[in-house]
Amino acid sequence: QGTIAQEIFQQYQEPIDAIFVAIGGGGLIAGIGEYVKAVSPKTKVIGVQSVDSDAMRRSLEANKRIEMKDVGLFSDGTAVKLVGKETFRICKRVVDDIITVDTDEICAAINDVFTDTRSILEPAGALAIAGMKKYVEKHRLKKKTLVAIACGANMNFSRLRFVAERADVGEFREAVFAVTIPEERGSFRRFCELLGNRNVTEFNYRIADQSEAHIFVGIGTQKATDSTTIAKHFRKAKFATIDLTHDELAKSHLRHMVGGRSTLAQDELLYRFEFPERPGALMKFLTSMAPNWNISLFHYRNHGADYGRILVGLQVPKNEQKKFQSFLASLGYPHWNETDNPAYRLFLK
């Protein structure tokens, strides 16, 4: 494993400031570290572990091997409860630092490598890249020569959907919120107007209370501090807001569970729509509606396609059905009536 470091120095003749290496049991970083410290002592050897599988970091801090009771399995290639005796002995001498990263940061690194090279790394393979990115940001490094070892591409196809879902949060491209607005006609539209030109990545809502509506919303961002800024913007408009961007329960489960049956959804019609993924499409829908039609259900998630698939529940009085059909015709969006769908009647009606 030390020959990896030999190849690096053979291929790159200039000084290297740091080499980032994923750590499981410690064999890879021990081999690389031995060679690096022998030929380039000033080059830092920095280990990277996932936050829920960091036995080496804990062991080095305690100056003895620490066995973890449980380890996270997302980065299964580095999921080690107890590091080896010999690797621990070597790492005490050759490892300069260890940085830990979470699942979202690993997913973002997988996305980065795919964007640059069209290669797909497994989580353990992207660990060093995620750590390098975090280290650069933490220490505000500039004009440094850094190397990250991409050490595995054994990716299961079924994992790709999860990786794509979480990469945006890891790259600070998405923030998610729970927002409470008044349960009254027009408040949904006012909330959408408040979003302005921001890209909405997800929108989940189901009528459940006569006075308040609770919305789960995802919004596109550009930097880590954007979620705080957006939350303040909502609160300034008198909408109670909770920032869920780093809430694991919300990201893994609750976003898929918003909804259920509602006794308040009287005269509800359920429709699927295809909206063009462009600014203003949702506002066109809202401004075309009759003011007395209430949105009782709304579900949308951006999947990167040209058209977004949206599920909408609308409370339309029976004597306004013709007017509603005229609204659908004038809207011009493809739509399907799902009011009689058995799945809807089992789980949402």
Backbone hydrogen bonds, N-H to C=O, Kabsch-Sander energy under -0.5 kcal/mol:
donor,donor_aa,acceptor,acceptor_aa,energy
4,I,1,Q,-1.3
5,A,1,Q,-0.5
5,A,2,G,-0.6
6,Q,2,G,-1.4
7,E,3,T,-2.4
8,I,4,I,-1.9
9,F,5,A,-2.2
10,Q,6,Q,-1.8
11,Q,7,E,-2.1
12,Y,8,I,-1.9
17,D,145,T,-2.0
18,A,145,T,-1.3
19,I,44,K,-2.6
20,F,147,V,-3.4
21,V,46,I,-2.4
23,I,48,V,-2.2
30,A,26,G,-1.9
31,G,27,G,-2.2
32,I,28,L,-2.4
33,G,29,I,-2.7
34,E,30,A,-2.1
35,Y,31,G,-1.5
36,V,32,I,-2.7
37,K,33,G,-2.5
38,A,34,E,-1.0
39,V,35,Y,-2.0
40,S,36,V,-3.2
43,T,40,S,-2.0
44,K,17,D,-2.5
46,I,19,I,-2.8
46,I,44,K,-0.6
47,G,45,V,-0.5
47,G,97,D,-2.7
48,V,21,V,-2.1
49,Q,99,I,-2.0
50,S,53,S,-0.5
51,V,101,V,-2.1
53,S,50,S,-2.0
58,R,54,D,-2.2
59,S,55,A,-2.2
60,L,56,M,-2.8
61,E,57,R,-2.0
62,A,58,R,-1.9
63,N,59,S,-1.1
64,K,59,S,-1.7
68,M,66,I,-0.5
68,M,81,K,-2.3
72,G,52,D,-2.2
76,D,73,L,-0.7
76,D,74,F,-1.4
78,T,75,S,-1.9
79,A,76,D,-1.0
80,V,78,T,-1.6
84,G,25,G,-1.1
88,F,84,G,-2.1
89,R,85,K,-2.0
90,I,86,E,-2.2
91,C,87,T,-2.8
92,K,88,F,-1.9
93,R,89,R,-0.5
93,R,90,I,-1.2
94,V,90,I,-1.9
95,V,91,C,-2.1
96,D,45,V,-2.6
96,D,94,V,-0.5
97,D,45,V,-1.2
99,I,47,G,-2.5
101,V,49,Q,-1.9
106,I,102,D,-1.9
107,C,103,T,-2.5
108,A,104,D,-2.1
109,A,105,E,-1.7
110,I,106,I,-2.2
111,N,107,C,-2.1
112,D,108,A,-2.2
113,V,109,A,-2.3
114,F,110,I,-2.1
115,T,111,N,-2.7
116,D,112,D,-2.2
117,T,113,V,-2.9
118,R,113,V,-0.5
118,R,114,F,-2.2
119,S,113,V,-0.7
121,L,119,S,-0.6
122,E,152,G,-1.5
126,A,122,E,-1.6
127,L,123,P,-0.6
127,L,124,A,-0.6
130,A,126,A,-2.3
131,G,127,L,-2.4
132,M,128,A,-2.4
133,K,129,I,-2.3
134,K,130,A,-2.1
135,Y,131,G,-2.6
136,V,132,M,-2.5
137,E,133,K,-2.1
138,K,134,K,-2.7
139,H,135,Y,-2.4
140,R,136,V,-0.7
141,L,136,V,-1.7
146,L,144,K,-0.7
147,V,18,A,-2.1
149,I,20,F,-2.3
150,A,148,A,-0.7
151,C,125,G,-0.6
151,C,149,I,-0.9
155,M,153,A,-1.7
159,R,156,N,-1.6
160,L,157,F,-1.4
163,V,159,R,-2.4
164,A,160,L,-2.8
165,E,161,R,-2.1
166,R,162,F,-2.1
167,A,163,V,-1.8
168,D,164,A,-0.7
170,G,166,R,-2.0
171,E,167,A,-1.9
172,F,169,V,-1.4
173,R,168,D,-3.9
174,E,168,D,-1.0
175,A,219,I,-2.4
177,F,217,V,-2.7
178,A,242,I,-2.4
179,V,177,F,-0.6
179,V,215,I,-2.7
180,T,240,A,-2.8
181,I,179,V,-0.5
181,I,213,A,-2.7
183,E,211,S,-2.1
184,E,182,P,-1.9
187,S,184,E,-1.8
190,R,186,G,-2.2
191,F,187,S,-2.4
192,C,188,F,-2.0
193,E,189,R,-2.3
194,L,190,R,-1.6
195,L,191,F,-1.1
196,G,192,C,-0.6
196,G,193,E,-0.9
198,R,195,L,-1.8
200,V,198,R,-0.6
201,T,199,N,-0.6
201,T,218,G,-2.0
202,E,218,G,-1.4
203,F,300,Y,-2.6
204,N,216,F,-2.8
205,Y,298,F,-2.2
206,R,214,H,-0.5
207,I,296,S,-3.1
213,A,181,I,-3.3
215,I,179,V,-3.1
215,I,213,A,-0.6
216,F,204,N,-2.7
217,V,177,F,-2.4
217,V,215,I,-0.6
218,G,202,E,-2.5
219,I,175,A,-2.9
220,G,199,N,-3.6
221,T,173,R,-1.8
226,D,223,K,-1.6
227,S,224,A,-0.6
229,T,225,T,-1.7
230,I,226,D,-2.8
231,A,227,S,-2.2
232,K,228,T,-2.0
233,H,229,T,-1.9
234,F,230,I,-2.2
235,R,231,A,-2.4
236,K,232,K,-2.2
237,A,233,H,-1.0
237,A,234,F,-0.5
238,K,235,R,-1.9
239,F,234,F,-2.1
240,A,180,T,-0.7
240,A,238,K,-0.6
242,I,178,A,-2.4
244,L,176,V,-2.5
244,L,242,I,-0.7
245,T,176,V,-0.6
247,D,244,L,-2.0
248,E,246,H,-0.8
251,K,247,D,-2.3
252,S,248,E,-2.5
253,H,249,L,-2.2
254,L,249,L,-2.0
255,R,250,A,-1.8
256,H,253,H,-1.9
257,M,254,L,-1.6
258,V,254,L,-0.8
262,S,348,L,-0.6
265,A,262,S,-1.0
266,Q,264,L,-2.0
268,E,265,A,-0.8
269,L,314,L,-2.8
271,Y,269,L,-0.5
271,Y,312,V,-2.7
272,R,336,W,-2.6
273,F,310,I,-3.0
274,E,334,P,-1.9
275,F,273,F,-0.6
275,F,308,G,-2.6
277,E,306,D,-2.9
278,R,276,P,-2.2
281,A,278,R,-1.6
284,K,280,G,-2.0
285,F,281,A,-1.4
286,L,282,L,-2.3
287,T,283,M,-2.8
288,S,284,K,-1.1
289,M,285,F,-0.7
289,M,286,L,-0.7
293,W,290,A,-1.9
294,N,292,N,-0.6
294,N,315,Q,-1.0
296,S,294,N,-0.7
296,S,313,G,-2.3
297,L,313,G,-1.3
298,F,205,Y,-2.5
299,H,311,L,-2.3
300,Y,203,F,-1.8
301,R,309,R,-0.6
302,N,201,T,-3.3
303,H,301,R,-0.5
308,G,275,F,-3.0
310,I,273,F,-2.7
310,I,308,G,-0.6
311,L,299,H,-2.4
312,V,271,Y,-2.9
313,G,297,L,-2.8
314,L,269,L,-2.6
315,Q,294,N,-2.9
316,V,267,D,-2.1
316,V,314,L,-1.0
320,E,317,P,-2.2
321,Q,318,K,-1.1
324,F,320,E,-2.0
325,Q,321,Q,-2.2
326,S,322,K,-2.0
327,F,323,K,-1.8
328,L,324,F,-2.2
329,A,325,Q,-2.0
330,S,326,S,-2.3
331,L,327,F,-1.7
332,G,328,L,-1.3
336,W,272,R,-2.2
338,E,270,L,-3.0
338,E,336,W,-0.6
339,T,270,L,-0.6
341,N,338,E,-1.7
345,R,341,N,-1.9
346,L,342,P,-1.8
347,F,343,A,-2.2
348,L,344,Y,-2.5
349,K,344,Y,-2.0
